[in-house]
Structure formats: structure tokens, C-alpha cells
């Protein structure tokens, strides 16, 4: 599986995946806010857990979810304490 993100402010055009080596792409933006998506990371050993880093924070989705969840709870506090 291949994932990529797009930065910029084009609505519903942020995160894409391909399951066929890039021949076809599936738009996975769903409910992400209209802000730049800067990176994507796959979490191995999960139900295809994906994290997307945006200008406003981190969002998460996997095969059990139908929309992206904010993954920012406590994140700022942890950064300030490091």
C-alpha cells in the first residue's frame, strides 16, 4: 500500500492511498479540515492505522473507523515537558 499527502488549501484533497502500486488512487480525506496535510505514517501491527500530520495537529484513522479522529489530546503538554 502507498500513501501520500498534499499540502495547500484545496478542500477534500489531502490524503490518498493506492493498493495497486500507484496505478489508481483512493481519496481518503473524508472529514479532515481544509488545511495542509504534511506527512503520513502507517502504524504496523494495527488495523492499517494511519497518522496524518497537518498544520493544526495529528489525525488518526484505521479500518475500524469511518472518519479521522484528532490525535492531539495531551500532545502539546508532552511537547512542552520534553
Residue frames relative to the residue before (quaternion, step in Angstrom):
aa qw qx qy qz dx dy dz
X 1.0000 0.0000 0.0000 0.0000 0.00 0.00 0.00
X 0.1653 -0.7687 0.6137 0.0712 3.57 -1.07 0.85
X 0.1072 -0.7787 0.6166 0.0437 3.57 -1.02 0.87
X 0.0865 0.7759 -0.6247 -0.0146 3.57 -1.21 0.48
X 0.2738 -0.7470 0.5871 0.1497 3.53 -1.27 0.54
X 0.2228 -0.7397 0.6178 0.1466 3.52 -1.34 0.40
X 0.2766 -0.7243 0.6004 0.1961 3.53 -0.95 0.83
X 0.4931 0.6308 -0.4940 0.3390 3.55 -1.28 0.20
X 0.4950 -0.6819 0.4781 0.2478 3.51 -1.33 0.08
X 0.3543 0.7031 -0.5268 0.3202 3.58 0.99 0.81
X 0.4234 -0.7543 0.4452 0.2315 3.58 -0.42 1.21
X 0.8635 0.0961 -0.0996 0.4850 3.53 -1.18 0.79
X 0.6206 0.5018 -0.3358 0.5003 3.56 1.09 0.72
X 0.3738 0.7912 -0.3983 0.2752 3.58 0.93 0.97
X 0.8213 0.0901 0.0103 0.5633 3.59 0.79 -1.01
X 0.0248 -0.8016 0.5963 -0.0343 3.54 -0.89 1.00
X 0.0980 -0.7716 0.6227 0.0855 3.56 -1.24 0.52
X 0.1539 -0.7523 0.6334 0.0961 3.51 -1.29 0.53
X 0.1931 -0.7833 0.5823 0.1004 3.54 -0.96 0.88
X 0.7163 0.4107 -0.2418 0.5096 3.58 1.31 0.07
X 0.6937 -0.5115 0.2763 0.4252 3.58 0.99 0.86
X 0.7040 -0.4820 0.2623 0.4509 3.60 1.16 0.42
X 0.4368 0.6937 -0.4675 0.3307 3.61 1.23 0.09
X 0.7816 0.0752 -0.0231 0.6188 3.59 1.10 -0.76
X 0.1981 -0.7872 0.5781 0.0823 3.55 -1.12 0.75
X 0.2247 -0.7584 0.6013 0.1133 3.56 -1.06 0.86
X 0.3716 -0.7214 0.5431 0.2159 3.56 -0.79 1.06
X 0.0888 -0.8195 0.5662 0.0000 3.58 -0.66 1.15
X 0.3177 0.7921 -0.4790 0.2054 3.62 1.21 0.34
X 0.0264 -0.8492 0.5252 0.0488 3.60 1.07 -0.74
X 0.8370 -0.1950 0.1722 0.4815 3.60 -0.63 -1.14
X 0.3229 0.7476 -0.5284 0.2401 3.63 1.13 0.36
X 0.5177 -0.6346 0.4608 0.3420 3.60 -1.03 0.69
X 0.5437 -0.6273 0.4550 0.3223 3.56 -1.21 0.52
X 0.4084 0.6465 -0.5189 0.3820 3.52 0.39 1.37
X 0.6563 -0.5200 0.3457 0.4234 3.62 -1.14 0.36
X 0.2108 -0.7175 0.6520 0.1251 3.55 -1.10 0.86
X 0.2032 -0.8625 0.4606 0.0504 3.55 -0.41 1.26
X 0.8108 -0.0115 0.0265 0.5846 3.59 1.08 -0.55
X 0.1507 -0.7676 0.6169 0.0873 3.55 -1.29 0.41
X 0.0531 -0.7917 0.6085 -0.0083 3.56 -1.00 0.90
X 0.2846 -0.7371 0.5931 0.1550 3.55 -0.99 0.94
X 0.2578 -0.7550 0.5831 0.1537 3.59 -0.93 0.90
X 0.3077 -0.7700 0.5315 0.1729 3.58 -0.39 1.21
X 0.7733 0.3444 -0.2679 0.4600 3.53 -1.20 0.60
X 0.6365 0.4796 -0.3345 0.5030 3.59 1.25 0.36
X 0.6320 -0.4811 0.4199 0.4392 3.58 -1.31 -0.25
X 0.6872 -0.4554 0.2486 0.5086 3.59 0.74 1.12
X 0.1152 0.8185 -0.5471 0.1322 3.58 0.85 0.99
X 0.0586 -0.7968 0.6009 -0.0236 3.54 -0.85 1.07
X 0.1441 -0.7557 0.6351 0.0698 3.55 -1.05 0.90
X 0.0979 -0.7776 0.6195 0.0456 3.56 -0.98 0.89
X 0.2485 -0.7605 0.5855 0.1310 3.54 -0.87 1.02
X 0.0535 -0.8017 0.5953 -0.0110 3.57 -0.75 1.08
X 0.6890 -0.4581 0.3539 0.4361 3.57 -1.29 0.02
X 0.7298 0.4029 -0.2387 0.4981 3.61 1.19 -0.41
X 0.7703 -0.2861 0.1899 0.5374 3.59 1.20 -0.15
X 0.6130 -0.5497 0.4396 0.3589 3.51 -1.37 -0.31
X 0.1150 -0.7725 0.6227 0.0477 3.55 -1.10 0.82
X 0.1881 -0.7922 0.5775 0.0593 3.57 -1.16 0.72
X 0.0691 0.7552 -0.6511 0.0294 3.53 -1.23 0.67
X 0.0000 0.7676 -0.6399 -0.0374 3.56 -1.25 0.47
X 0.7556 -0.4099 0.2663 0.4360 3.59 -1.30 -0.03
X 0.6626 0.5057 -0.3132 0.4551 3.61 1.18 -0.35
X 0.6883 0.4585 -0.2652 0.4956 3.61 1.28 -0.23
X 0.3212 -0.7453 0.5505 0.1957 3.57 -1.15 0.61
X 0.7771 0.1658 -0.1276 0.5935 3.59 1.28 -0.03
X 0.6087 -0.5608 0.4258 0.3656 3.55 -1.29 0.40
X 0.2124 -0.7479 0.6168 0.1232 3.57 -1.15 0.75
X 0.4922 -0.6152 0.5179 0.3333 3.56 -1.11 0.66
X 0.1563 -0.7891 0.5906 0.0640 3.56 -0.93 0.93
X 0.4271 0.7490 -0.4056 0.3035 3.56 1.18 0.64
X 0.4454 0.7211 -0.4543 0.2743 3.60 1.19 -0.24
X 0.8412 0.0926 -0.1111 0.5210 3.57 -0.56 1.19
X 0.4513 0.7209 -0.4352 0.2953 3.57 1.25 -0.15
X 0.6707 0.4972 -0.3043 0.4586 3.58 0.87 -0.94
X 0.6326 0.5341 -0.3298 0.4537 3.59 0.98 -0.80
X 0.6587 0.5057 -0.3129 0.4610 3.57 0.94 -0.83
X 0.6460 0.5147 -0.3261 0.4598 3.59 0.99 -0.76
X 0.6767 0.4999 -0.2980 0.4510 3.58 0.93 -0.84
X 0.6777 0.4887 -0.2907 0.4663 3.57 1.11 -0.60
X 0.5975 0.5865 -0.3736 0.3994 3.64 1.15 -0.40
